[in-house]
Amino acid sequence: MAHRDPFDFRKGLLNEDQLSQLRNRRKGRHLEKYQRQQNDLIMALLKPMDEHTRQAEDEEAANRLPVKIAVWASLLANLSLCVLQLYAAISSASLSLLATGIDSVFDIGSNVLLLWAHWKASRMDLNKWPVGGARLQTIGNIVYGFLMGSVNLVVIVQSVQSIVTHNSSDDLKAFHVPSIVAVAAALAVKFALFVYCHTLRRSSSQVHVLWEDHRNDLFVNGFGLLMSAGGSKLRWFLDPMGAIIIATGVIVLWGRTIYKEFELLAGKSAPHDFLQLVIYKAMTFSDEIEKIDTVRAYHSGPDYFVEVDVVMSANTPLWKAHDISQQLQDKIEVLPGVERAFVHVDHETTHTPEHRKFQ
C-alpha cells in the first residue's frame, strides 16, 4: 500500500539526460533547479512512511556520537579560549578584545544552558508537562539571546563613553603581541569548530545553535583582532569603534536567532513540502479514506504538531474508522520532526470548522 502511485507521479520524474537538456535552454538553470526540487518531492512522496522513519532513525544513530563530540568539544574549547581571551582583553586594555572576551564568557554559558535544557527535557514529568520538554531548548535559546544582547549593550555604552571622554586625538595604545596571538589562536579553534558543526547543524537543534555561535565568533574574533591592532598602530578611536561594531553585530545576529525561536514557540506553519507529504500519505493510506478535509502542521518548539481531518463513508463501522485513523496517526507521529499527531474522522465536509477559533 505504501508503494502505490495512484496519481502516476513517477511520470513527472526527469532523468539526468532530460535535466541536462533543460540546463541548455534559455534560463535553463532555473528550470533544472525547479525540476530537481520536483524530483526530490516526488521521491519523498512515494517513499513509504516506514522508510522515512527508518532513515531518520539511522541518521540520528549515526549522528549521536558526532553530536555529542560537537557539544563537549565546544564546551571544552570555550573554557580554554575564555581564559585566553580574557587575558588578551585585560593585558591589552583593548575594548575590542574586551568585546570578544565577554562573548567567550557567554559561550560557556551557552554550552551549559544547552546541556541543562537537553538533560531537563529528557526528564520532564509528563503528568505535569503533558507535551514533554522539547520547548525547553527553544526557551533556553531565547533567554541566552537576551542575555547576550544585554551584555553587549553595556559594551556599546562603555565604548561610546571612551570615545566621548578621550582627551588626546593622537595617542596610541601599545601593540600587545601576546594578546593578538591569543585571539588569533581562538580564531583558529573557532574556525575548526565552525566547520565541524556545519556538517551536523541539520541533525540537532543544539548543534545548530552552536554552529551559529561559532559563526558569530569568527566575525567577533576576526574583526576584534583587526580593530585592536588598528587602535594600536593607526588611530586610537578604531579600538572603541571596533567594540561598538562587534557588540552591535552580536546583538543583531542574536536578535535574528531570537526572532526565529519565537516563531517556533508561536506556532509557525511547517514548510509547504512537509504539508504536501502529510496530505499525500493521508490520501493514499487506506481505500476507506475518501477525502482529506484539513491538514495543519505547525511548530510547537523545534518539532511539529500535525492535525489531519479525513473523510470516510457514513457507513464505515466505528471500529474500522478508529483503527484506520489510529494507524495513520501512529505512522505520522514517527515521521522525522513530528512531536505529536491528531487524526479526526468525519463523514462529510460541509460542516463548519470544528474549532471555534476557525468559525
C-alpha positions as CSV (number, residue, x, y, z in Angstrom):
1,M,0.0,0.0,0.0
2,A,2.8,2.4,0.8
3,H,4.4,1.8,-2.6
4,R,1.3,2.7,-4.6
5,D,1.4,5.6,-7.0
6,P,-2.3,6.2,-7.8
7,F,-1.6,9.6,-9.3
8,D,1.2,8.5,-11.6
9,F,3.7,10.9,-10.1
10,R,6.6,8.8,-11.4
11,K,5.8,10.1,-14.9
12,G,6.8,13.5,-13.7
13,L,10.4,12.4,-12.9
14,L,13.1,13.5,-15.2
15,N,16.4,11.7,-15.6
16,E,19.8,13.2,-15.9
17,D,19.8,13.4,-19.7
18,Q,16.5,15.3,-19.6
19,L,17.8,17.6,-16.8
20,S,20.9,18.3,-19.0
21,Q,18.7,19.3,-21.9
22,L,16.8,21.7,-19.6
23,R,20.1,23.2,-18.5
24,N,21.0,24.1,-22.1
25,R,17.8,26.1,-22.6
26,R,17.3,29.8,-22.0
27,K,17.1,30.3,-18.3
28,G,17.8,26.6,-18.1
29,R,19.5,26.6,-14.7
30,H,16.4,27.8,-13.0
31,L,14.3,25.2,-14.8
32,E,16.8,22.5,-13.9
33,K,16.8,23.6,-10.2
34,Y,13.0,23.6,-10.2
35,Q,12.8,20.1,-11.7
36,R,15.3,18.7,-9.3
37,Q,13.2,20.0,-6.5
38,Q,10.2,18.4,-8.1
39,N,12.1,15.1,-8.4
40,D,13.0,15.2,-4.7
41,L,9.4,16.0,-3.7
42,I,8.1,13.1,-5.8
43,M,10.6,10.7,-4.4
44,A,9.7,11.8,-0.9
45,L,6.0,11.4,-1.5
46,L,6.4,7.9,-2.9
47,K,8.8,6.8,-0.2
48,P,7.0,4.6,2.4
49,M,6.5,6.3,5.7
50,D,8.3,3.5,7.4
51,E,11.3,4.3,5.3
52,H,11.1,8.0,6.2
53,T,11.2,6.9,9.9
54,R,13.9,4.3,9.4
55,Q,16.1,6.8,7.5
56,A,15.6,9.4,10.3
57,E,16.5,6.9,13.0
58,D,19.6,5.7,11.1
59,E,20.7,9.3,10.7
60,E,20.1,10.0,14.4
61,A,22.0,6.9,15.4
62,A,24.9,7.8,13.0
63,N,25.0,11.4,14.3
64,R,24.6,10.6,18.0
65,L,28.3,10.4,18.7
66,P,29.3,13.3,16.4
67,V,26.7,15.5,18.0
68,K,28.0,14.6,21.5
69,I,31.5,15.4,20.3
70,A,30.4,18.7,18.9
71,V,28.7,19.7,22.2
72,W,31.5,18.6,24.5
73,A,34.3,19.9,22.2
74,S,32.6,23.2,22.1
75,L,32.3,23.4,25.8
76,L,36.0,22.4,26.5
77,A,37.2,24.7,23.8
78,N,35.2,27.6,25.1
79,L,36.5,27.0,28.6
80,S,40.1,27.2,27.4
81,L,39.5,30.1,25.0
82,C,37.7,32.1,27.6
83,V,40.9,32.2,29.7
84,L,43.0,33.2,26.7
85,Q,40.7,35.9,25.5
86,L,40.1,37.4,29.0
87,Y,43.9,37.5,29.4
88,A,44.1,39.3,26.0
89,A,41.5,41.8,26.9
90,I,42.9,42.6,30.4
91,S,46.5,42.7,29.4
92,S,46.0,44.9,26.4
93,A,43.2,47.1,27.8
94,S,41.5,46.9,24.4
95,L,37.8,47.5,24.2
96,S,37.6,45.4,21.0
97,L,39.2,42.5,22.7
98,L,37.0,43.1,25.8
99,A,34.0,42.6,23.5
100,T,35.5,39.3,22.3
101,G,36.3,38.3,25.8
102,I,32.7,38.9,27.0
103,D,31.5,36.8,24.1
104,S,33.8,34.0,25.1
105,V,32.5,34.0,28.7
106,F,28.9,33.8,27.4
107,D,29.9,31.0,25.1
108,I,30.4,28.8,28.2
109,G,27.0,29.9,29.5
110,S,25.5,28.9,26.1
111,N,27.0,25.4,26.3
112,V,26.0,24.9,29.9
113,L,22.4,26.1,29.2
114,L,22.1,23.8,26.2
115,L,23.3,20.8,28.1
116,W,21.0,21.6,31.0
117,A,18.0,22.1,28.7
118,H,18.7,18.8,26.9
119,W,19.1,17.0,30.3
120,K,16.0,18.6,31.7
121,A,13.8,18.0,28.6
122,S,14.5,14.3,28.8
123,R,13.4,14.1,32.4
124,M,10.2,16.1,32.5
125,D,7.3,14.8,34.5
126,L,4.7,14.0,31.8
127,N,1.9,14.3,34.4
128,K,2.9,18.0,35.0
129,W,4.1,18.7,31.5
130,P,2.0,16.6,29.1
131,V,3.6,17.7,25.9
132,G,7.2,17.0,27.2
133,G,10.2,19.2,27.4
134,A,11.0,19.9,23.7
135,R,10.2,23.6,24.2
136,L,12.8,24.0,26.9
137,Q,15.6,24.1,24.3
138,T,13.8,26.9,22.4
139,I,13.1,28.8,25.6
140,G,16.8,28.4,26.7
141,N,18.0,29.8,23.3
142,I,15.7,32.8,23.8
143,V,16.9,33.5,27.3
144,Y,20.5,33.2,26.3
145,G,20.0,35.5,23.3
146,F,18.5,38.2,25.6
147,L,21.5,37.9,28.0
148,M,23.9,38.3,25.1
149,G,22.1,41.4,23.9
150,S,22.1,43.0,27.4
151,V,25.8,42.5,28.0
152,N,26.8,43.7,24.6
153,L,24.6,46.8,25.1
154,V,26.9,47.5,28.2
155,V,29.9,47.2,25.9
156,I,28.5,49.7,23.5
157,V,27.8,52.2,26.3
158,Q,31.3,51.8,27.7
159,S,32.9,52.3,24.2
160,V,30.8,55.4,23.5
161,Q,31.9,56.8,26.8
162,S,35.5,56.1,26.0
163,I,35.3,58.0,22.7
164,V,33.4,60.9,24.2
165,T,35.7,61.4,27.3
166,H,39.0,60.8,25.4
167,N,41.2,63.9,25.7
168,S,44.0,63.4,23.2
169,S,43.5,62.8,19.5
170,D,46.8,61.1,18.7
171,D,47.9,58.8,21.5
172,L,48.0,55.1,20.6
173,K,48.0,52.2,22.9
174,A,51.0,49.8,22.9
175,F,50.8,47.0,20.5
176,H,50.5,43.9,22.7
177,V,51.7,40.9,20.7
178,P,50.7,38.1,23.3
179,S,47.1,39.4,23.2
180,I,47.0,39.3,19.4
181,V,48.4,35.8,19.4
182,A,45.9,34.6,22.0
183,V,42.9,35.9,20.0
184,A,44.4,34.5,16.7
185,A,44.6,31.1,18.4
186,A,41.0,31.4,19.5
187,L,40.0,32.4,15.9
188,A,41.7,29.2,14.5
189,V,39.9,26.9,17.0
190,K,36.6,28.6,16.4
191,F,37.0,28.1,12.6
192,A,37.7,24.3,13.2
193,L,34.5,24.0,15.4
194,F,32.5,26.0,12.9
195,V,33.4,23.6,10.0
196,Y,32.7,20.6,12.2
197,C,29.3,21.8,13.4
198,H,28.4,23.0,9.9
199,T,28.2,19.3,8.8
200,L,25.8,18.4,11.7
201,R,23.7,21.6,12.0
202,R,20.6,19.9,10.5
203,S,20.7,16.9,12.7
204,S,20.4,18.6,16.1
205,S,18.9,21.9,17.3
206,Q,21.7,22.0,19.9
207,V,24.4,21.8,17.2
208,H,22.6,24.3,15.0
209,V,22.8,26.9,17.9
210,L,26.5,26.0,18.4
211,W,27.2,26.4,14.7
212,E,25.5,29.9,14.8
213,D,27.6,30.7,17.9
214,H,30.9,29.7,16.2
215,R,29.9,31.6,13.1
216,N,29.3,34.7,15.2
217,D,32.6,34.2,17.0
218,L,34.5,34.1,13.7
219,F,33.2,37.6,12.9
220,V,33.7,38.8,16.5
221,N,37.2,37.5,17.0
222,G,38.4,38.3,13.5
223,F,37.1,41.9,13.5
224,G,38.2,42.4,17.1
225,L,41.7,41.4,16.2
226,L,41.8,43.9,13.3
227,M,40.3,46.8,15.2
228,S,42.5,46.2,18.3
229,A,45.6,46.2,16.1
230,G,44.3,49.3,14.2
231,G,43.8,51.1,17.5
232,S,47.5,50.4,18.4
233,K,49.0,51.2,15.0
234,L,46.7,53.6,13.2
235,R,44.2,55.6,15.2
236,W,43.2,55.3,18.8
237,F,39.4,55.5,18.1
238,L,39.5,52.4,16.0
239,D,39.6,50.2,19.1
240,P,36.4,51.6,20.8
241,M,34.7,51.8,17.4
242,G,35.5,48.2,16.8
243,A,34.0,47.3,20.1
244,I,30.8,49.1,19.2
245,I,30.6,47.4,15.8
246,I,31.2,44.0,17.3
247,A,28.6,44.4,20.1
248,T,26.1,45.8,17.6
249,G,26.7,42.8,15.3
250,V,26.3,40.3,18.1
251,I,23.0,42.0,19.1
252,V,21.7,41.9,15.5
253,L,22.7,38.3,14.9
254,W,21.2,37.1,18.2
255,G,18.2,39.2,17.6
256,R,17.6,37.3,14.4
257,T,18.0,34.0,16.3
258,I,15.6,35.1,19.0
259,Y,13.0,36.0,16.3
260,K,13.3,32.6,14.7
261,E,12.9,30.9,18.1
262,F,9.9,33.0,18.9
263,E,8.4,31.9,15.6
264,L,8.7,28.2,16.7
265,L,7.0,28.9,20.1
266,A,4.3,31.0,18.4
267,G,3.3,28.0,16.2
268,K,4.7,28.8,12.8
269,S,3.4,26.6,10.0
270,A,5.5,23.7,8.7
271,P,7.1,24.1,5.3
272,H,4.9,23.5,2.2
273,D,6.8,20.4,1.2
274,F,6.1,18.8,4.6
275,L,2.4,19.6,4.3
276,Q,2.3,18.0,0.9
277,L,4.0,14.9,2.3
278,V,1.4,14.6,5.0
279,I,-1.5,15.2,2.6
280,Y,-0.3,12.6,0.1
281,K,0.4,10.0,2.8
282,A,-3.1,10.5,4.3
283,M,-4.8,10.3,0.9
284,T,-3.1,7.1,0.0
285,F,-3.1,5.4,3.4
286,S,-6.3,3.5,3.0
287,D,-9.1,2.9,0.4
288,E,-11.5,3.7,3.2
289,I,-10.4,7.3,3.3
290,E,-12.4,9.1,0.7
291,K,-11.2,12.7,1.1
292,I,-8.8,14.9,3.1
293,D,-10.7,17.7,4.7
294,T,-7.9,19.6,6.5
295,V,-4.2,19.2,7.2
296,R,-2.3,21.5,9.5
297,A,1.2,21.2,10.7
298,Y,2.8,23.8,12.9
299,H,5.7,24.2,15.3
300,S,5.5,23.6,19.0
301,G,9.1,24.2,19.8
302,P,11.6,22.6,17.4
303,D,9.2,19.9,16.1
304,Y,5.7,19.8,14.6
305,F,2.2,19.2,15.8
306,V,0.1,17.7,13.0
307,E,-3.7,17.8,12.7
308,V,-5.4,15.8,9.9
309,D,-9.1,15.6,9.3
310,V,-10.1,12.7,7.0
311,V,-13.5,11.8,5.5
312,M,-14.8,8.2,5.4
313,S,-18.2,6.8,4.4
314,A,-21.0,7.3,6.9
315,N,-21.5,3.5,6.7
316,T,-18.0,2.8,7.9
317,P,-18.1,0.8,11.2
318,L,-16.8,2.7,14.2
319,W,-14.2,0.1,15.0
320,K,-12.8,0.3,11.4
321,A,-12.8,4.1,11.4
322,H,-11.0,4.1,14.7
323,D,-8.4,1.6,13.7
324,I,-7.5,3.3,10.4
325,S,-7.3,6.7,12.0
326,Q,-5.2,5.4,14.8
327,Q,-2.8,3.6,12.5
328,L,-2.5,6.8,10.4
329,Q,-1.8,8.8,13.5
330,D,0.9,6.4,14.6
331,K,2.5,6.5,11.2
332,I,2.6,10.3,11.1
333,E,3.9,10.6,14.7
334,V,7.1,8.6,13.8
335,L,7.8,10.9,10.8
336,P,11.0,12.9,11.2
337,G,10.3,16.2,13.0
338,V,6.8,15.3,14.3
339,E,6.3,15.6,18.0
340,R,2.6,14.7,18.1
341,A,-0.2,14.0,15.6
342,F,-4.0,14.1,15.8
343,V,-6.3,12.4,13.2
344,H,-10.0,13.3,13.2
345,V,-12.6,11.3,11.2
346,D,-15.8,12.8,9.7
347,H,-18.3,11.6,7.1
348,E,-18.8,14.9,5.2
349,T,-17.0,18.2,4.5
350,T,-19.9,20.7,4.6
351,H,-19.9,21.3,8.3
352,T,-18.5,24.4,10.0
353,P,-14.9,24.2,11.3
354,E,-14.8,22.0,14.5
355,H,-12.7,24.5,16.4
356,R,-14.3,27.7,17.5
357,K,-11.2,29.8,16.6
358,F,-11.8,28.9,12.9
359,Q,-15.5,29.5,12.8
